[in-house]
Amino acid sequence: MSRKNLCRDKFLIQLSGLIFLKPVKKHPGSKKRKKTAQLKIHDTIPIPPDHIPEGSVFKGYNPFVVQGLKIQLYNIKYLLETYET
């Protein structure tokens, strides 16, 4: 295996024919973690199946989170005081 392939396979940087043992840095925030655990849930909606076969037993829910963006109107009326002198 050539040095270039070895560097590419091990994510090493090769400069001027020399191998530097410096791993390629990952982007900030790329760590895999549960991001929905910290979300504030505004509404919970149960979704029943379309058809339940006879004799079926309820075992619980399979939760999933859908993130959305809600834009609301917010109007302000300013009352500018005026005086006559």
C-alpha positions in Angstrom: 0.0 0.0 0.0 1.4 3.4 -0.9 1.9 6.2 1.5 -0.8 8.3 -0.2 -3.4 5.5 0.2 -2.3 4.9 3.8 -2.8 8.6 4.6 -6.2 8.7 3.0 -7.3 5.6 4.7 -6.2 6.8 8.1 -7.3 10.4 7.6 -3.8 11.8 7.8 -2.5 14.9 6.0 0.4 14.4 3.6 2.6 17.5 2.8 5.7 17.5 0.6 6.1 13.7 0.7 6.2 13.7 4.5 3.6 12.2 6.7 2.4 14.3 9.6 0.4 12.3 12.2 -2.3 15.0 12.5 -5.8 13.7 12.2 -8.3 15.7 10.2 -10.5 17.8 12.6 -14.3 17.4 12.5 -16.6 20.3 12.3 -18.0 21.7 15.6 -21.3 20.2 16.5 -20.8 17.1 14.4 -20.8 14.8 17.4 -23.7 12.4 17.2 -26.1 12.9 20.1 -29.9 12.9 20.7 -30.9 16.4 19.8 -34.6 16.0 20.4 -34.1 15.3 24.1 -33.5 19.0 24.8 -36.3 20.3 22.7 -39.4 21.9 24.3 -42.4 19.9 23.1 -45.4 22.3 22.5 -48.0 19.7 21.5 -48.4 15.9 21.7 -50.7 14.3 19.2 -51.5 10.6 19.3 -52.0 9.0 15.8 -54.2 6.0 15.8 -53.7 3.4 13.0 -56.2 3.3 10.1 -57.2 -0.3 10.8 -56.7 -2.4 13.9 -57.1 -6.1 13.4 -59.4 -7.9 15.8 -57.7 -9.3 18.8 -54.8 -6.8 18.7 -53.4 -5.6 22.0 -52.1 -2.1 22.6 -48.4 -2.1 23.5 -47.6 1.6 23.7 -46.4 4.4 21.5 -43.5 4.8 19.1 -42.7 8.5 19.6 -41.1 10.7 16.9 -40.5 14.4 16.9 -41.1 16.8 14.0 -39.5 20.2 14.2 -41.4 23.1 12.5 -41.1 26.8 12.4 -44.1 28.8 13.4 -44.2 32.5 12.3 -46.8 34.7 14.1 -47.8 38.3 13.4 -46.7 40.8 16.1 -48.0 44.3 15.4 -47.1 47.3 17.5 -48.9 50.7 17.5 -46.8 53.6 18.7 -48.6 56.6 20.2 -46.4 59.6 19.6 -47.3 62.4 22.1 -47.9 65.8 20.5 -48.3 69.1 22.3 -49.5 72.5 21.2 -47.6 75.5 22.7 
